[in-house]
Amino acid sequence: MRFIPSFSFRFSIKKALARFFLFIAGLLLGAFLFMPWEVLWSQAFKFADSKISKANIQWGDFISAGPLSFEVTNVHITTDKGIVITVPQLGFEVGFSPLVDVRVTTGPTLSAKLFQTKSLTLSGGIDLARLVRMDGLGGKVRITSDVGFPEWGKPPRTGSLVVRSDQVEIPGGLIAEDVNVNAVLSGNQFQLNSFSCGQPIPVEAKGSATLNWNNLGESSYQISGSTTFGSTERQFSKSGNLSKYLNF
């Protein structure tokens, strides 16, 4: 009498490979999910700090961190001119639409979004007193902007900018009320369609600038308008280059 086994063993290369790759995929997924992303993003900040010679970057704690996004507190950027820019909370996210979303929170939040259409949009607001360390500077400003680029890495070709604020504190003890700015960009031509502010010295102005993208300080500008002192209105006109205003 011959013994016949009730089961048979068949070795399958396909099944073995499938289980092996499934095991490897599980390890990779686990490493991906549980990787200390805050450490990697911190290293990215250190790398950026080492590559930017004209500024020093410091940062605080990561509220959250993942492979494509992070939220970090107390980002300080100190330029070689001594200007300190402070972001109480900075958010960063990479995706498909938008490609990049950067959020600067200084009380209000200003969002900068970069799209595949080679456009950059700004929307939201900033608190000047919390953003820039400068005695006498303050006020909350609302910003809306849309900028288009011909190619990545090249200067913008089109753009618009609207800035509004109920009150801006200016170094020197002045407070400008009801500030409104409306401007557009076409190529290297910047057009200030309107600038106005109320008390203490009402001002209305228009102007333009021809931008030198290789050296913005050498860009030429002209501006004209009127100011009101009491019941007296005075006209003004000024022109020159932007170097004295961009020395930071």
C-alpha positions, 0 to 999 in steps of 0.5 A: 500500500502506497502513502499519498499525501493529502496536500502538495507544496508548490513553490511560486516565484511570482508570489514570493516576489510579490510578498517581498516587494510588499514587505519592502513597500511596507518598510518604506511607507513606515519610514516615510510616515514616521520620519522626523521631518522637523529635523529634515526641514531644520536642516533645510533652514540651516542650508539656506542660512549657509547659502545666503551671505547677506542675511542670517536666518533663525527659527523656533519650533516646528508646530507640524512637519511632513514631507511636503509641508511645515509650520514653524514659529519665530522665524527671524531674518537679519540682513547685513544692513541690520534690518530684522524681519520677524515672522511669528508663524511661517507655513509652507506647503508643496502641491499641484495647484498651487505648486507652492503655498507660503503663509506668513502669520503676523496676526493677520495672514498673508498667503503667497501662492505659486501656480503652474501658469507661472503666476504668483498671487498675494492675498491677506494682510500683515502687521508691520509692527510685528513683521519689521523691527523698526522704531515707529513703524506699525499698522495693519496692511491688506495686500492683493497682488497678481504677478505673471512670469514669462519663464521661471527664474526671469523677472515678472512681465505683468502684475497688479498691486492693491494695498490698503490700510486704515492707519499706518505709523511712520517712523518720526511720529507720523500716522497716515490714515486711509492709505490706498495704493493701486499699481500695475506692471507691464514689462519693465514699466511700473505704473502707480495709478493712484496713491492717497492717504488722509490725515494728518497730511492728505496726499494724492499722487500718481507716478511711474518707474522704468525698472532695471531688473539687473540693478533695481537701485538704478531704476528711474522714477517720477511721481507727482501729486498734491498735499493739503496743509489746512486749507492750502493745497500744494503741488509737488513733483519728484524724480530720480532713481530708487537706490536711496529707497532700496538701500537695505 
